Amino acid sequence: QVQLVESGGGLVQAGGSLRLSCAASGRSFSDYAMGWFRQAPGKEREFVAAINRSGGNTHYTDSAKGRFTISRDNAKNTVYLQMNSLKPEDTAVYYCAASYVVVHFTTREYVYWGQGTQVTVSS
């Protein structure tokens, strides 16, 4: 069992930055690839970024490339999402999720989920 708790969301103006954190507890954090997803009102939950167990490989959806950076600190059992140049269309609830061993890009392969943190970008 892995428990995930996100933090760092908030209200920011367009062009601003936020850093989301996701603290993990329970089973060995380094056994899990980690992902960030987001869900806007009335929309499906969508993939944003993922990172492998060591942190050496990262993946991004096209809209996040060049603006968002996913990273992890296995010593602190934490994964981060640095979001720069935020746009109003980035407004959503952001979730972190854990996938055993393998990086995935869809929700169904992720076993553990946090409760989400709201990100609101004003224009």
N, CA, C and O atoms as CSV, one atom per row, in Angstrom:
chain,resi,resn,atom,element,x,y,z
A,1,GLN,N,N,0.843,-1.194,0.000
A,1,GLN,CA,C,0.000,0.000,0.000
A,1,GLN,C,C,0.881,1.248,0.000
A,1,GLN,O,O,1.864,1.329,0.737
A,2,VAL,N,N,0.518,2.206,-0.828
A,2,VAL,CA,C,1.224,3.483,-0.910
A,2,VAL,C,C,0.207,4.598,-0.718
A,2,VAL,O,O,-0.836,4.623,-1.370
A,3,GLN,N,N,0.520,5.502,0.167
A,3,GLN,CA,C,-0.323,6.683,0.370
A,3,GLN,C,C,0.356,7.887,-0.265
A,3,GLN,O,O,1.559,8.090,-0.098
A,4,LEU,N,N,-0.410,8.675,-0.987
A,4,LEU,CA,C,0.123,9.828,-1.705
A,4,LEU,C,C,-0.632,11.080,-1.280
A,4,LEU,O,O,-1.861,11.091,-1.223
A,5,VAL,N,N,0.119,12.128,-0.986
A,5,VAL,CA,C,-0.493,13.392,-0.573
A,5,VAL,C,C,0.127,14.525,-1.387
A,5,VAL,O,O,1.325,14.792,-1.289
A,6,GLU,N,N,-0.708,15.187,-2.193
A,6,GLU,CA,C,-0.241,16.307,-3.007
A,6,GLU,C,C,-0.354,17.618,-2.232
A,6,GLU,O,O,-1.178,17.761,-1.330
A,7,SER,N,N,0.493,18.562,-2.610
A,7,SER,CA,C,0.433,19.911,-2.062
A,7,SER,C,C,1.033,20.872,-3.074
A,7,SER,O,O,1.667,20.459,-4.046
A,8,GLY,N,N,0.823,22.156,-2.831
A,8,GLY,CA,C,1.447,23.170,-3.676
A,8,GLY,C,C,0.540,23.834,-4.684
A,8,GLY,O,O,0.961,24.756,-5.382
A,9,GLY,N,N,-0.699,23.384,-4.772
A,9,GLY,CA,C,-1.624,24.022,-5.693
A,9,GLY,C,C,-2.024,25.397,-5.196
A,9,GLY,O,O,-1.696,25.792,-4.077
A,10,GLY,N,N,-2.745,26.123,-6.052
A,10,GLY,CA,C,-3.200,27.448,-5.669
A,10,GLY,C,C,-3.658,28.248,-6.855
A,10,GLY,O,O,-3.852,27.724,-7.951
A,11,LEU,N,N,-3.828,29.547,-6.610
A,11,LEU,CA,C,-4.260,30.478,-7.642
A,11,LEU,C,C,-3.049,31.272,-8.115
A,11,LEU,O,O,-2.300,31.813,-7.302
A,12,VAL,N,N,-2.859,31.339,-9.423
A,12,VAL,CA,C,-1.719,32.056,-9.988
A,12,VAL,C,C,-2.164,32.741,-11.266
A,12,VAL,O,O,-3.074,32.275,-11.952
A,13,GLN,N,N,-1.517,33.848,-11.576
A,13,GLN,CA,C,-1.830,34.545,-12.828
A,13,GLN,C,C,-1.158,33.847,-13.997
A,13,GLN,O,O,-0.147,33.164,-13.837
A,14,ALA,N,N,-1.730,34.028,-15.162
A,14,ALA,CA,C,-1.133,33.479,-16.368
A,14,ALA,C,C,0.315,33.959,-16.492
A,14,ALA,O,O,0.624,35.127,-16.256
A,15,GLY,N,N,1.190,33.027,-16.866
A,15,GLY,CA,C,2.607,33.321,-16.959
A,15,GLY,C,C,3.381,33.010,-15.698
A,15,GLY,O,O,4.612,33.017,-15.698
A,16,GLY,N,N,2.657,32.735,-14.615
A,16,GLY,CA,C,3.292,32.446,-13.345
A,16,GLY,C,C,3.726,30.994,-13.228
A,16,GLY,O,O,3.630,30.215,-14.176
A,17,SER,N,N,4.207,30.652,-12.033
A,17,SER,CA,C,4.746,29.315,-11.778
A,17,SER,C,C,4.192,28.750,-10.485
A,17,SER,O,O,3.838,29.483,-9.561
A,18,LEU,N,N,4.124,27.439,-10.443
A,18,LEU,CA,C,3.798,26.704,-9.220
A,18,LEU,C,C,4.645,25.443,-9.187
A,18,LEU,O,O,5.031,24.903,-10.224
A,19,ARG,N,N,4.923,24.989,-7.981
A,19,ARG,CA,C,5.622,23.710,-7.808
A,19,ARG,C,C,4.746,22.806,-6.970
A,19,ARG,O,O,4.484,23.080,-5.799
A,20,LEU,N,N,4.298,21.727,-7.583
A,20,LEU,CA,C,3.515,20.736,-6.875
A,20,LEU,C,C,4.435,19.686,-6.270
A,20,LEU,O,O,5.454,19.319,-6.855
A,21,SER,N,N,4.062,19.215,-5.101
A,21,SER,CA,C,4.785,18.129,-4.447
A,21,SER,C,C,3.822,16.990,-4.166
A,21,SER,O,O,2.624,17.202,-3.977
A,22,CYS,N,N,4.354,15.799,-4.141
A,22,CYS,CA,C,3.563,14.615,-3.805
A,22,CYS,C,C,4.422,13.758,-2.877
A,22,CYS,O,O,5.427,13.183,-3.293
A,23,ALA,N,N,4.010,13.686,-1.630
A,23,ALA,CA,C,4.736,12.910,-0.633
A,23,ALA,C,C,4.144,11.521,-0.524
A,23,ALA,O,O,2.930,11.360,-0.403
A,24,ALA,N,N,5.002,10.524,-0.568
A,24,ALA,CA,C,4.569,9.133,-0.521
A,24,ALA,C,C,4.958,8.498,0.802
A,24,ALA,O,O,5.995,8.816,1.384
A,25,SER,N,N,4.112,7.600,1.260
A,25,SER,CA,C,4.426,6.804,2.449
A,25,SER,C,C,3.920,5.394,2.217
A,25,SER,O,O,3.060,5.158,1.370
A,26,GLY,N,N,4.464,4.463,2.979
A,26,GLY,CA,C,4.046,3.078,2.827
A,26,GLY,C,C,5.160,2.254,2.216
A,26,GLY,O,O,6.300,2.298,2.678
A,27,ARG,N,N,4.834,1.506,1.186
A,27,ARG,CA,C,5.804,0.622,0.560
A,27,ARG,C,C,6.901,1.408,-0.149
A,27,ARG,O,O,6.776,2.618,-0.335
A,28,SER,N,N,7.961,0.737,-0.542
A,28,SER,CA,C,9.160,1.373,-1.072
A,28,SER,C,C,8.859,2.286,-2.249
A,28,SER,O,O,8.421,1.835,-3.307
A,29,PHE,N,N,9.099,3.560,-2.051
A,29,PHE,CA,C,8.802,4.567,-3.067
A,29,PHE,C,C,9.578,4.300,-4.347
A,29,PHE,O,O,9.047,4.488,-5.442
A,30,SER,N,N,10.810,3.870,-4.226
A,30,SER,CA,C,11.660,3.679,-5.407
A,30,SER,C,C,11.243,2.484,-6.259
A,30,SER,O,O,11.792,2.286,-7.342
A,31,ASP,N,N,10.297,1.696,-5.800
A,31,ASP,CA,C,9.767,0.592,-6.616
A,31,ASP,C,C,8.741,1.079,-7.639
A,31,ASP,O,O,8.311,0.319,-8.507
A,32,TYR,N,N,8.351,2.353,-7.529
A,32,TYR,CA,C,7.227,2.848,-8.313
A,32,TYR,C,C,7.644,3.952,-9.274
A,32,TYR,O,O,8.335,4.901,-8.902
A,33,ALA,N,N,7.203,3.803,-10.527
A,33,ALA,CA,C,7.199,4.943,-11.425
A,33,ALA,C,C,6.068,5.871,-10.981
A,33,ALA,O,O,5.058,5.427,-10.434
A,34,MET,N,N,6.258,7.155,-11.226
A,34,MET,CA,C,5.286,8.135,-10.744
A,34,MET,C,C,4.759,8.982,-11.904
A,34,MET,O,O,5.476,9.281,-12.859
A,35,GLY,N,N,3.510,9.349,-11.791
A,35,GLY,CA,C,2.909,10.173,-12.825
A,35,GLY,C,C,2.115,11.317,-12.231
A,35,GLY,O,O,1.648,11.249,-11.093
A,36,TRP,N,N,1.969,12.366,-13.018
A,36,TRP,CA,C,1.061,13.464,-12.700
A,36,TRP,C,C,-0.040,13.473,-13.759
A,36,TRP,O,O,0.226,13.362,-14.956
A,37,PHE,N,N,-1.254,13.605,-13.301
A,37,PHE,CA,C,-2.427,13.716,-14.166
A,37,PHE,C,C,-3.207,14.952,-13.740
A,37,PHE,O,O,-2.980,15.503,-12.663
A,38,ARG,N,N,-4.120,15.376,-14.590
A,38,ARG,CA,C,-4.976,16.493,-14.217
A,38,ARG,C,C,-6.376,16.279,-14.769
A,38,ARG,O,O,-6.580,15.577,-15.759
A,39,GLN,N,N,-7.325,16.901,-14.101
A,39,GLN,CA,C,-8.717,16.788,-14.520
A,39,GLN,C,C,-9.390,18.131,-14.379
A,39,GLN,O,O,-9.523,18.666,-13.278
A,40,ALA,N,N,-9.815,18.671,-15.507
A,40,ALA,CA,C,-10.561,19.925,-15.522
A,40,ALA,C,C,-12.053,19.616,-15.425
A,40,ALA,O,O,-12.474,18.508,-15.757
A,41,PRO,N,N,-12.852,20.574,-14.977
A,41,PRO,CA,C,-14.300,20.332,-14.841
A,41,PRO,C,C,-14.919,19.863,-16.152
A,41,PRO,O,O,-14.719,20.476,-17.200
A,42,GLY,N,N,-15.672,18.770,-16.081
A,42,GLY,CA,C,-16.352,18.243,-17.250
A,42,GLY,C,C,-15.474,17.498,-18.224
A,42,GLY,O,O,-15.930,17.117,-19.303
A,43,LYS,N,N,-14.215,17.281,-17.863
A,43,LYS,CA,C,-13.299,16.591,-18.764
A,43,LYS,C,C,-12.750,15.325,-18.133
A,43,LYS,O,O,-12.819,15.129,-16.920
A,44,GLU,N,N,-12.199,14.462,-18.996
A,44,GLU,CA,C,-11.562,13.249,-18.528
A,44,GLU,C,C,-10.245,13.593,-17.836
A,44,GLU,O,O,-9.628,14.620,-18.119
A,45,ARG,N,N,-9.827,12.715,-16.922
A,45,ARG,CA,C,-8.510,12.860,-16.318
A,45,ARG,C,C,-7.467,12.562,-17.387
A,45,ARG,O,O,-7.570,11.560,-18.096
A,46,GLU,N,N,-6.462,13.430,-17.505
A,46,GLU,CA,C,-5.477,13.268,-18.566
A,46,GLU,C,C,-4.050,13.237,-18.026
A,46,GLU,O,O,-3.733,13.806,-16.982
A,47,PHE,N,N,-3.218,12.551,-18.780
A,47,PHE,CA,C,-1.808,12.426,-18.445
A,47,PHE,C,C,-1.091,13.759,-18.635
A,47,PHE,O,O,-1.339,14.474,-19.606
A,48,VAL,N,N,-0.199,14.088,-17.696
A,48,VAL,CA,C,0.613,15.298,-17.803
A,48,VAL,C,C,2.093,14.945,-17.924
A,48,VAL,O,O,2.769,15.395,-18.848
A,49,ALA,N,N,2.594,14.139,-16.990
A,49,ALA,CA,C,4.024,13.821,-16.973
A,49,ALA,C,C,4.239,12.551,-16.178
A,49,ALA,O,O,3.418,12.179,-15.341
A,50,ALA,N,N,5.361,11.884,-16.452
A,50,ALA,CA,C,5.716,10.680,-15.716
A,50,ALA,C,C,7.223,10.586,-15.599
A,50,ALA,O,O,7.967,11.176,-16.382
A,51,ILE,N,N,7.656,9.827,-14.598
A,51,ILE,CA,C,9.082,9.665,-14.343
A,51,ILE,C,C,9.338,8.236,-13.903
A,51,ILE,O,O,8.541,7.647,-13.172
A,52,ASN,N,N,10.461,7.681,-14.356
A,52,ASN,CA,C,10.739,6.294,-13.992
A,52,ASN,C,C,11.273,6.221,-12.564
A,52,ASN,O,O,11.399,7.234,-11.876
A,53,ARG,N,N,11.581,5.001,-12.139
A,53,ARG,CA,C,11.908,4.796,-10.728
A,53,ARG,C,C,13.167,5.538,-10.285
A,53,ARG,O,O,13.230,6.051,-9.168
A,54,SER,N,N,14.158,5.592,-11.154
A,54,SER,CA,C,15.413,6.243,-10.780
A,54,SER,C,C,15.376,7.750,-10.978
A,54,SER,O,O,16.195,8.474,-10.411
A,55,GLY,N,N,14.427,8.226,-11.781
A,55,GLY,CA,C,14.377,9.642,-12.121
A,55,GLY,C,C,15.144,9.979,-13.377
A,55,GLY,O,O,15.224,11.144,-13.765
A,56,GLY,N,N,15.710,8.968,-14.020
A,56,GLY,CA,C,16.538,9.209,-15.191
A,56,GLY,C,C,15.772,9.420,-16.480
A,56,GLY,O,O,16.313,9.971,-17.438
A,57,ASN,N,N,14.528,8.994,-16.519
A,57,ASN,CA,C,13.702,9.155,-17.726
A,57,ASN,C,C,12.397,9.846,-17.376
A,57,ASN,O,O,11.718,9.487,-16.414
A,58,THR,N,N,12.064,10.838,-18.177
A,58,THR,CA,C,10.827,11.582,-17.966
A,58,THR,C,C,10.029,11.648,-19.268
A,58,THR,O,O,10.577,11.521,-20.363
A,59,HIS,N,N,8.732,11.847,-19.116
A,59,HIS,CA,C,7.829,11.876,-20.260
A,59,HIS,C,C,6.785,12.956,-20.011
A,59,HIS,O,O,6.363,13.187,-18.878
A,60,TYR,N,N,6.375,13.615,-21.099
A,60,TYR,CA,C,5.426,14.719,-20.959
A,60,TYR,C,C,4.388,14.674,-22.064
A,60,TYR,O,O,4.664,14.229,-23.178
A,61,THR,N,N,3.201,15.138,-21.746
A,61,THR,CA,C,2.243,15.387,-22.795
A,61,THR,C,C,2.709,16.606,-23.589
A,61,THR,O,O,3.479,17.419,-23.078
A,62,ASP,N,N,2.257,16.737,-24.808
A,62,ASP,CA,C,2.765,17.806,-25.673
A,62,ASP,C,C,2.551,19.190,-25.060
A,62,ASP,O,O,3.411,20.061,-25.190
A,63,SER,N,N,1.430,19.398,-24.402
A,63,SER,CA,C,1.138,20.727,-23.862
A,63,SER,C,C,2.032,21.087,-22.679
A,63,SER,O,O,2.139,22.258,-22.313
A,64,ALA,N,N,2.669,20.089,-22.084
A,64,ALA,CA,C,3.529,20.332,-20.925
A,64,ALA,C,C,5.007,20.463,-21.305
A,64,ALA,O,O,5.799,21.012,-20.539
A,65,LYS,N,N,5.365,19.976,-22.446
A,65,LYS,CA,C,6.772,20.007,-22.860
A,65,LYS,C,C,7.293,21.436,-22.930
A,65,LYS,O,O,6.665,22.322,-23.510
A,66,GLY,N,N,8.455,21.632,-22.324
A,66,GLY,CA,C,9.068,22.952,-22.333
A,66,GLY,C,C,8.584,23.879,-21.232
A,66,GLY,O,O,9.195,24.918,-20.981
A,67,ARG,N,N,7.491,23.511,-20.571
A,67,ARG,CA,C,6.963,24.357,-19.491
A,67,ARG,C,C,6.974,23.660,-18.134
A,67,ARG,O,O,7.204,24.298,-17.107
A,68,PHE,N,N,6.728,22.359,-18.130
A,68,PHE,CA,C,6.655,21.585,-16.888
A,68,PHE,C,C,7.881,20.690,-16.758
A,68,PHE,O,O,8.443,20.236,-17.754
A,69,THR,N,N,8.284,20.446,-15.518
A,69,THR,CA,C,9.384,19.527,-15.241
A,69,THR,C,C,8.997,18.613,-14.086
A,69,THR,O,O,8.668,19.076,-12.994
A,70,ILE,N,N,9.043,17.313,-14.343
A,70,ILE,CA,C,8.801,16.347,-13.287
A,70,ILE,C,C,10.139,15.877,-12.745
A,70,ILE,O,O,11.089,15.686,-13.505
A,71,SER,N,N,10.216,15.695,-11.451
A,71,SER,CA,C,11.435,15.195,-10.819
A,71,SER,C,C,11.041,14.426,-9.569
A,71,SER,O,O,9.896,14.485,-9.122
A,72,ARG,N,N,11.994,13.712,-9.021
A,72,ARG,CA,C,11.722,12.953,-7.806
A,72,ARG,C,C,12.952,12.931,-6.924
A,72,ARG,O,O,14.081,13.043,-7.402
A,73,ASP,N,N,12.719,12.787,-5.640
A,73,ASP,CA,C,13.773,12.627,-4.655
A,73,ASP,C,C,13.442,11.365,-3.874
A,73,ASP,O,O,12.604,11.389,-2.973
A,74,ASN,N,N,14.092,10.275,-4.216
A,74,ASN,CA,C,13.762,8.997,-3.571
A,74,ASN,C,C,14.148,8.987,-2.095
A,74,ASN,O,O,13.561,8.244,-1.308
A,75,ALA,N,N,15.115,9.790,-1.717
A,75,ALA,CA,C,15.493,9.864,-0.305
A,75,ALA,C,C,14.397,10.538,0.518
A,75,ALA,O,O,14.264,10.277,1.714
A,76,LYS,N,N,13.612,11.408,-0.128
A,76,LYS,CA,C,12.532,12.113,0.557
A,76,LYS,C,C,11.163,11.538,0.220
A,76,LYS,O,O,10.143,12.042,0.690
A,77,ASN,N,N,11.136,10.478,-0.595
A,77,ASN,CA,C,9.865,9.854,-0.991
A,77,ASN,C,C,8.901,10.883,-1.584
A,77,ASN,O,O,7.714,10.901,-1.258
A,78,THR,N,N,9.421,11.720,-2.441
A,78,THR,CA,C,8.620,12.818,-2.971
A,78,THR,C,C,8.847,12.970,-4.472
A,78,THR,O,O,9.967,12.835,-4.967
A,79,VAL,N,N,7.767,13.253,-5.178
A,79,VAL,CA,C,7.830,13.598,-6.589
A,79,VAL,C,C,7.303,15.023,-6.749
A,79,VAL,O,O,6.398,15.453,-6.033
A,80,TYR,N,N,7.882,15.735,-7.693
A,80,TYR,CA,C,7.554,17.146,-7.884
A,80,TYR,C,C,7.080,17.393,-9.314
A,80,TYR,O,O,7.397,16.640,-10.235
A,81,LEU,N,N,6.321,18.458,-9.468
A,81,LEU,CA,C,5.985,18.957,-10.793
A,81,LEU,C,C,6.167,20.468,-10.768
A,81,LEU,O,O,5.362,21.197,-10.188
A,82,GLN,N,N,7.231,20.919,-11.403
A,82,GLN,CA,C,7.480,22.344,-11.547
A,82,GLN,C,C,6.744,22.828,-12.787
A,82,GLN,O,O,6.970,22.324,-13.887
A,83,MET,N,N,5.871,23.797,-12.609
A,83,MET,CA,C,5.057,24.294,-13.719
A,83,MET,C,C,5.356,25.771,-13.936
A,83,MET,O,O,5.119,26.599,-13.057
A,84,ASN,N,N,5.872,26.084,-15.096
A,84,ASN,CA,C,6.207,27.459,-15.469
A,84,ASN,C,C,5.334,27.911,-16.635
A,84,ASN,O,O,4.709,27.093,-17.310
A,85,SER,N,N,5.301,29.205,-16.859
A,85,SER,CA,C,4.534,29.782,-17.973
A,85,SER,C,C,3.112,29.244,-17.997
A,85,SER,O,O,2.612,28.828,-19.042
A,86,LEU,N,N,2.479,29.256,-16.858
A,86,LEU,CA,C,1.145,28.678,-16.742
A,86,LEU,C,C,0.124,29.438,-17.567
A,86,LEU,O,O,0.209,30.654,-17.732
A,87,LYS,N,N,-0.843,28.692,-18.083
A,87,LYS,CA,C,-1.894,29.237,-18.926
A,87,LYS,C,C,-3.249,28.935,-18.284
A,87,LYS,O,O,-3.355,27.998,-17.493
A,88,PRO,N,N,-4.280,29.707,-18.608
A,88,PRO,CA,C,-5.609,29.417,-18.051
A,88,PRO,C,C,-6.073,27.988,-18.337
A,88,PRO,O,O,-6.777,27.390,-17.524
A,89,GLU,N,N,-5.684,27.444,-19.480
A,89,GLU,CA,C,-6.087,26.070,-19.817
A,89,GLU,C,C,-5.380,25.011,-18.973
A,89,GLU,O,O,-5.709,23.829,-19.072
A,90,ASP,N,N,-4.419,25.413,-18.151
A,90,ASP,CA,C,-3.797,24.475,-17.208
A,90,ASP,C,C,-4.636,24.327,-15.936
A,90,ASP,O,O,-4.317,23.495,-15.087
A,91,THR,N,N,-5.681,25.105,-15.793
A,91,THR,CA,C,-6.545,25.025,-14.624
A,91,THR,C,C,-7.180,23.644,-14.519
A,91,THR,O,O,-7.833,23.176,-15.452
A,92,ALA,N,N,-6.981,23.000,-13.378
A,92,ALA,CA,C,-7.475,21.636,-13.165
A,92,ALA,C,C,-7.118,21.199,-11.750
A,92,ALA,O,O,-6.376,21.874,-11.038
A,93,VAL,N,N,-7.660,20.067,-11.370
A,93,VAL,CA,C,-7.167,19.366,-10.179
A,93,VAL,C,C,-6.036,18.455,-10.642
A,93,VAL,O,O,-6.196,17.678,-11.583
A,94,TYR,N,N,-4.910,18.557,-9.982
A,94,TYR,CA,C,-3.731,17.777,-10.345
A,94,TYR,C,C,-3.557,16.627,-9.358
A,94,TYR,O,O,-3.612,16.814,-8.142
A,95,TYR,N,N,-3.348,15.443,-9.906
A,95,TYR,CA,C,-3.205,14.229,-9.112
A,95,TYR,C,C,-1.839,13.601,-9.369
A,95,TYR,O,O,-1.359,13.577,-10.502
A,96,CYS,N,N,-1.226,13.098,-8.315
A,96,CYS,CA,C,-0.072,12.233,-8.539
A,96,CYS,C,C,-0.533,10.784,-8.373
A,96,CYS,O,O,-1.520,10.498,-7.696
A,97,ALA,N,N,0.207,9.889,-9.008
A,97,ALA,CA,C,-0.163,8.481,-9.011
A,97,ALA,C,C,1.085,7.618,-9.098
A,97,ALA,O,O,2.124,8.045,-9.603
A,98,ALA,N,N,0.963,6.396,-8.596
A,98,ALA,CA,C,2.084,5.463,-8.567
A,98,ALA,C,C,1.757,4.220,-9.363
A,98,ALA,O,O,0.669,3.654,-9.256
A,99,SER,N,N,2.734,3.805,-10.172
A,99,SER,CA,C,2.623,2.600,-10.990
A,99,SER,C,C,3.790,1.693,-10.638
A,99,SER,O,O,4.945,2.117,-10.652
A,100,TYR,N,N,3.477,0.425,-10.318
A,100,TYR,CA,C,4.542,-0.476,-9.878
A,100,TYR,C,C,5.532,-0.737,-11.015
A,100,TYR,O,O,5.162,-1.315,-12.037
A,101,VAL,N,N,6.744,-0.328,-10.848
A,101,VAL,CA,C,7.908,-0.581,-11.686
A,101,VAL,C,C,7.895,0.186,-13.010
A,101,VAL,O,O,8.856,0.890,-13.321
A,102,VAL,N,N,6.834,0.062,-13.782
A,102,VAL,CA,C,6.838,0.530,-15.173
A,102,VAL,C,C,6.123,1.876,-15.321
A,102,VAL,O,O,5.088,2.122,-14.702
A,103,VAL,N,N,6.710,2.744,-16.164
A,103,VAL,CA,C,6.059,4.009,-16.501
A,103,VAL,C,C,4.880,3.747,-17.436
A,103,VAL,O,O,4.990,2.969,-18.383
A,104,HIS,N,N,3.766,4.396,-17.164
A,104,HIS,CA,C,2.596,4.302,-18.037
A,104,HIS,C,C,2.058,5.694,-18.311
A,104,HIS,O,O,2.429,6.657,-17.641
A,105,PHE,N,N,1.183,5.793,-19.298
A,105,PHE,CA,C,0.672,7.084,-19.720
A,105,PHE,C,C,-0.844,7.186,-19.638
A,105,PHE,O,O,-1.419,8.199,-20.036
A,106,THR,N,N,-1.492,6.155,-19.131
A,106,THR,CA,C,-2.935,6.181,-18.977
A,106,THR,C,C,-3.290,5.866,-17.531
A,106,THR,O,O,-2.510,5.251,-16.804
A,107,THR,N,N,-4.470,6.295,-17.130
A,107,THR,CA,C,-4.843,6.201,-15.717
A,107,THR,C,C,-4.963,4.761,-15.226
A,107,THR,O,O,-4.640,4.485,-14.071
A,108,ARG,N,N,-5.417,3.843,-16.067
A,108,ARG,CA,C,-5.782,2.516,-15.572
A,108,ARG,C,C,-4.597,1.711,-15.055
A,108,ARG,O,O,-4.778,0.782,-14.268
A,109,GLU,N,N,-3.368,2.062,-15.493
A,109,GLU,CA,C,-2.200,1.318,-15.015
A,109,GLU,C,C,-1.658,1.826,-13.682
A,109,GLU,O,O,-0.767,1.208,-13.099
A,110,TYR,N,N,-2.178,2.924,-13.206
A,110,TYR,CA,C,-1.698,3.474,-11.946
A,110,TYR,C,C,-2.538,2.944,-10.801
A,110,TYR,O,O,-3.766,3.023,-10.825
A,111,VAL,N,N,-1.877,2.412,-9.817
A,111,VAL,CA,C,-2.545,1.685,-8.747
A,111,VAL,C,C,-2.954,2.606,-7.595
A,111,VAL,O,O,-4.033,2.465,-7.020
A,112,TYR,N,N,-2.080,3.539,-7.276
A,112,TYR,CA,C,-2.319,4.403,-6.123
A,112,TYR,C,C,-2.432,5.849,-6.582
A,112,TYR,O,O,-1.713,6.296,-7.477
A,113,TRP,N,N,-3.352,6.570,-5.947
A,113,TRP,CA,C,-3.641,7.953,-6.316
A,113,TRP,C,C,-3.717,8.830,-5.074
A,113,TRP,O,O,-4.149,8.395,-4.007
A,114,GLY,N,N,-3.284,10.079,-5.241
A,114,GLY,CA,C,-3.493,11.060,-4.200
A,114,GLY,C,C,-4.882,11.666,-4.302
A,114,GLY,O,O,-5.672,11.298,-5.172
A,115,GLN,N,N,-5.167,12.587,-3.415
A,115,GLN,CA,C,-6.497,13.195,-3.353
A,115,GLN,C,C,-6.629,14.385,-4.296
A,115,GLN,O,O,-7.737,14.859,-4.546
A,116,GLY,N,N,-5.517,14.864,-4.814
A,116,GLY,CA,C,-5.545,15.967,-5.772
A,116,GLY,C,C,-5.311,17.318,-5.124
A,116,GLY,O,O,-5.593,17.522,-3.944
A,117,THR,N,N,-4.786,18.236,-5.925
A,117,THR,CA,C,-4.588,19.614,-5.487
A,117,THR,C,C,-5.042,20.539,-6.613
A,117,THR,O,O,-4.713,20.320,-7.779
A,118,GLN,N,N,-5.793,21.565,-6.256
A,118,GLN,CA,C,-6.376,22.448,-7.253
A,118,GLN,C,C,-5.358,23.472,-7.737
A,118,GLN,O,O,-4.681,24.122,-6.940
A,119,VAL,N,N,-5.264,23.602,-9.048
A,119,VAL,CA,C,-4.463,24.651,-9.674
A,119,VAL,C,C,-5.411,25.522,-10.499
A,119,VAL,O,O,-6.123,25.025,-11.372
A,120,THR,N,N,-5.413,26.805,-10.216
A,120,THR,CA,C,-6.251,27.743,-10.954
A,120,THR,C,C,-5.371,28.845,-11.523
A,120,THR,O,O,-4.640,29.513,-10.792
A,121,VAL,N,N,-5.452,29.026,-12.837
A,121,VAL,CA,C,-4.649,30.037,-13.518
A,121,VAL,C,C,-5.598,31.097,-14.064
A,121,VAL,O,O,-6.457,30.808,-14.897
A,122,SER,N,N,-5.435,32.306,-13.593
A,122,SER,CA,C,-6.306,33.397,-14.038
A,122,SER,C,C,-5.671,34.111,-15.229
A,122,SER,O,O,-4.450,34.187,-15.364
A,123,SER,N,N,-6.548,34.628,-16.083
A,123,SER,CA,C,-6.054,35.317,-17.291
A,123,SER,C,C,-5.854,36.801,-17.045
A,123,SER,O,O,-5.445,37.528,-17.950
